[in-house]
Amino acid sequence: MDKMRESLFAVIGDLTGTSFLDLFSGSGIIALEAASRGALYLEAVESDRQKLHTLIDNCSLSAVRISCHLLPVELYIKRASRSFDYIFCDPPFLYRQKNDLLKRIGMSKLMNETSLLMIHHPKKETSDLQTNENILVLQESRVYGNSVVDFFKKNLF
């Protein structure tokens, strides 16, 4: 996981002044890393109440405020009213609706024409993920052992 995180942020590059959304945030380590690399507006979304205390504790270590939300990611996406420069999505590996999730994010207000969406998933699901009705375009995939991070941009047609 550390190698994946290091590589992910090497691919992204400088985050100075950007906005960053961490979906299925867990401990908040990705949001915290984005903050340490210069992101100025950050949100972390987690639905598991048992992880909330750890998420808040970790995010409180940041010099930049990270807004933490306890609600289902699907509901957060539906209610979204602003876009982000970067969106990292790390659904549980057993989460079966990844294609629908990608479609929802791509169609939501979370993404604009320059947003970068990253989704972490098991390597065995690589051929199963689709970009749904040409809403998203796969830019790159990075393999980390048994997992993959796919990088998507919004299809501008």
C-alpha positions in Angstrom: 0.0 0.0 0.0 2.9 2.4 0.8 4.4 1.7 -2.7 1.1 2.3 -4.3 0.6 5.6 -2.5 4.1 6.8 -3.3 3.7 5.9 -7.0 0.2 7.4 -7.2 1.5 10.8 -5.9 4.5 10.6 -8.2 2.2 10.2 -11.2 -0.1 13.1 -10.0 2.8 15.5 -9.4 2.5 18.8 -7.7 -0.8 19.4 -5.9 -0.1 23.0 -4.8 -3.4 24.9 -4.7 -5.6 22.0 -5.9 -8.7 20.3 -4.6 -8.7 16.6 -3.6 -11.5 14.2 -2.8 -10.9 10.9 -1.1 -13.8 8.5 -1.5 -14.0 5.3 0.7 -11.3 7.1 2.7 -10.8 4.6 5.5 -8.0 6.0 7.7 -7.7 9.1 5.6 -4.0 8.5 4.7 -4.5 9.4 1.0 -6.2 12.7 1.9 -3.5 13.4 4.4 -0.8 12.7 1.8 -2.6 15.0 -0.7 -2.6 17.8 2.0 1.1 17.3 2.7 1.8 17.7 -1.1 0.0 21.1 -1.3 -3.7 20.4 -1.9 -5.7 23.3 -0.3 -9.3 22.0 -0.4 -9.8 18.4 0.8 -12.7 16.2 1.6 -12.7 12.6 2.8 -15.8 10.4 2.6 -16.2 7.2 4.6 -19.4 5.2 5.3 -18.0 2.8 8.0 -18.7 4.4 11.4 -16.0 2.2 13.0 -13.4 4.0 10.9 -14.6 7.5 11.6 -12.5 8.1 14.8 -9.3 7.0 13.0 -10.2 9.1 10.0 -10.8 12.3 12.1 -7.7 11.7 14.2 -5.5 11.3 11.2 -7.0 14.2 9.3 -6.5 16.4 12.3 -2.7 16.0 11.9 -2.9 18.0 8.7 -2.0 21.7 8.6 -4.7 22.1 6.0 -8.3 21.4 7.0 -9.7 18.1 5.6 -13.5 17.9 5.8 -14.6 14.5 6.9 -18.0 13.1 6.0 -19.7 10.0 7.4 -22.2 8.8 4.8 -22.4 6.4 1.9 -20.2 7.4 -1.0 -23.1 6.9 -3.4 -25.2 9.5 -1.5 -22.3 11.9 -1.4 -21.9 11.6 -5.2 -25.6 12.2 -5.7 -25.5 15.4 -3.5 -22.3 16.7 -5.0 -22.4 20.4 -5.8 -18.7 21.2 -6.6 -16.0 19.7 -8.7 -12.5 18.5 -7.6 -9.2 18.6 -9.4 -8.4 15.1 -8.1 -10.7 12.3 -7.0 -9.3 9.1 -5.4 -11.7 6.2 -5.0 -10.7 3.1 -3.1 -13.9 1.0 -2.7 -13.6 -2.3 -0.8 -12.3 -5.0 -3.1 -15.6 -6.9 -2.6 -17.6 -3.8 -3.7 -19.5 -5.1 -6.8 -20.8 -1.9 -8.3 -17.5 -0.3 -9.5 -18.8 0.3 -13.0 -21.9 2.0 -11.7 -19.7 4.0 -9.3 -17.5 5.2 -12.2 -20.5 6.2 -14.2 -22.1 8.1 -11.3 -18.9 10.0 -10.6 -18.4 10.8 -14.3 -21.9 12.1 -14.6 -21.9 14.0 -11.3 -20.8 17.6 -10.5 -17.6 16.1 -8.9 -15.8 16.1 -12.3 -15.1 18.9 -14.6 -13.2 18.9 -17.9 -9.8 18.8 -16.2 -10.5 16.5 -13.2 -8.5 13.3 -12.8 -10.4 10.3 -11.3 -8.3 7.4 -9.9 -9.8 4.1 -8.8 -8.0 1.4 -6.9 -9.2 -2.1 -7.6 -8.1 -5.8 -7.7 -5.9 -6.7 -10.7 -8.4 -9.5 -11.6 -11.1 -6.9 -12.3 -9.1 -4.9 -14.8 -10.9 -6.3 -17.8 -14.3 -6.0 -16.0 -14.1 -2.2 -15.5 -15.6 -0.2 -18.3 -15.8 3.5 -19.0 -19.6 3.3 -19.2 -21.2 4.9 -22.3 -18.0 6.9 -23.1 -18.5 9.1 -20.0 -14.9 8.5 -18.9 -11.7 7.9 -20.8 -9.0 5.6 -19.4 -5.7 7.6 -19.4 -3.4 5.1 -17.7 -3.3 2.0 -15.5 -0.6 1.2 -12.9 -0.2 -2.3 -11.5 0.9 -2.8 -7.9 1.1 -6.5 -7.1 -2.4 -7.8 -7.0 -4.0 -4.3 -7.3 -4.3 -1.6 -10.0 -5.0 2.1 -10.0 -6.8 3.3 -13.2 -6.6 7.0 -14.1 -9.7 8.5 -15.9 -10.5 11.8 -17.4 -14.0 13.0 -18.4 -14.8 12.3 -22.1 -15.4 15.7 -23.7 -16.8 14.1 -26.8 
